[in-house]
Amino acid sequence: MDHVHELIKGDSSKAGSAVGAIVAGKIKTAENTHRLLLKLKKTKEADAYKLKAKDVYPYSTYFEGAKMTVE
């Protein structure tokens, strides 16, 4: 996932590959990649990325996961 983040920084046309690179355990990289997509104005890719990240990180407040308000 770190490699894809760096790839997108170097070539924004590779933004579509970000969604397939999401893996559990790399929450900070995932958040930074999402912010990068937004900064590059890749809203379609950013929306798809956030949707998948919600499933991968259900406790994330950043991605608004289903279990973010566990009581």
C-alpha positions in Angstrom: 0.0 0.0 0.0 2.9 2.3 0.7 4.2 1.7 -2.8 0.9 2.7 -4.4 0.8 5.9 -2.4 4.2 6.9 -3.7 3.2 5.8 -7.2 0.2 8.2 -7.1 2.4 11.0 -5.8 4.6 10.6 -8.8 1.9 9.9 -11.4 -1.6 10.9 -10.6 -3.0 8.9 -13.6 -2.4 5.8 -11.5 -5.0 6.9 -8.9 -7.4 4.1 -10.0 -5.0 1.4 -8.6 -5.4 2.8 -5.1 -8.6 1.0 -4.3 -7.1 -2.4 -5.0 -4.2 -1.7 -2.7 -6.1 -1.2 0.6 -5.0 -3.6 3.2 -5.8 -3.9 6.9 -3.2 -2.6 9.4 -2.1 0.4 7.3 -4.7 2.9 8.5 -2.4 6.0 8.5 -1.2 5.2 4.9 -4.8 4.7 3.9 -5.9 8.0 5.3 -2.9 9.8 3.7 -3.7 8.1 0.3 -7.3 9.3 0.5 -6.2 12.8 1.3 -3.8 12.7 -1.6 -6.6 11.6 -4.0 -8.7 14.5 -2.8 -5.8 16.9 -3.1 -5.2 15.7 -6.7 -9.0 16.3 -7.4 -9.5 12.6 -8.2 -13.0 12.6 -6.6 -14.2 9.5 -8.3 -11.3 7.5 -7.1 -11.4 9.1 -3.7 -15.1 8.1 -3.3 -14.4 4.5 -4.3 -11.4 4.4 -2.0 -13.4 5.6 1.0 -16.2 3.2 0.3 -13.8 0.2 0.3 -11.9 1.6 3.3 -15.1 1.7 5.3 -15.2 -2.1 5.1 -11.5 -2.7 5.7 -11.4 -0.3 8.7 -14.8 -0.6 10.4 -13.6 1.2 13.5 -12.2 4.2 11.7 -13.7 7.6 12.4 -11.9 9.1 9.4 -13.5 6.6 7.0 -16.8 6.6 9.0 -16.8 2.9 9.5 -19.8 1.0 10.7 -18.4 0.4 14.1 -16.8 3.8 14.7 -19.0 4.5 17.7 -18.7 1.2 19.5 -20.1 1.4 23.0 
